[in-house]
Amino acid sequence: MEAAETGEADRLLAAAIYLMSCHARSGCPRIACMVERHLQLLGRHPEVGEHVRHTCRQLAAAWATTVH
C-alpha cells in the first residue's frame, strides 16, 4: 500500500458519515449525491474490509434511488 493511500478509507468514511448528517438536516439532493459517491468509493476501496465494502455497495444503491 502506498503512503498516499494510508488513511484514505478512514477519511472517506468520516466524510460519508458527516455528509449523511448534513443531509439529514437539510434534505439537499446535492449532498445525497455526494453521499452516494463516497459510498461507491468505499465499496471498492482496497483498504476496507469485505463486509464494509459490501455494506457500502448496498447503501450506495439505496442512496442512488433518492438521488436519481
C-alpha positions in Angstrom: 0.0 0.0 0.0 1.3 3.4 -0.9 1.8 6.1 1.7 -0.7 8.3 -0.1 -3.4 5.6 0.4 -2.8 5.3 4.1 -5.9 6.5 6.0 -7.8 7.4 2.8 -10.5 4.9 3.7 -10.9 6.4 7.2 -11.2 9.9 5.7 -13.8 8.7 3.1 -15.8 7.0 5.8 -15.7 10.0 8.1 -16.7 12.3 5.2 -19.6 10.0 4.3 -20.9 10.0 7.9 -20.6 13.8 8.0 -22.4 14.2 4.7 -25.2 11.8 5.9 -25.6 14.0 9.0 -25.8 17.2 6.8 -28.3 15.5 4.5 -30.5 14.6 7.5 -30.6 18.2 8.5 -31.1 19.8 5.0 -32.5 17.1 2.7 -30.3 18.6 -0.1 -30.2 16.4 -3.2 -26.7 17.5 -4.0 -25.5 16.2 -0.6 -27.3 12.9 -1.2 -25.4 12.6 -4.5 -22.1 13.2 -2.6 -23.1 10.5 0.0 -23.7 8.1 -2.8 -20.4 8.8 -4.4 -18.4 8.4 -1.1 -20.2 5.1 -0.5 -19.3 3.9 -4.0 -15.7 4.7 -3.4 -15.7 2.9 -0.1 -17.4 -0.1 -1.8 -14.4 -0.7 -3.9 -11.5 0.6 -1.7 -8.8 -2.0 -1.1 -8.1 -0.6 2.4 -11.7 -1.5 3.6 -12.8 -4.9 4.8 -15.1 -7.0 2.6 -18.1 -6.7 5.0 -17.8 -2.9 5.0 -17.3 -2.8 1.2 -20.4 -5.0 0.7 -22.4 -2.8 3.0 -21.2 0.4 1.3 -22.2 -1.0 -2.1 -25.7 -1.8 -0.9 -26.0 1.6 0.8 -24.8 3.4 -2.4 -27.5 1.6 -4.3 -30.1 2.7 -1.8 -28.9 6.3 -1.8 -28.9 6.2 -5.7 -32.7 5.8 -5.5 -33.0 9.0 -3.5 -30.8 10.9 -6.0 -32.0 9.7 -9.4 
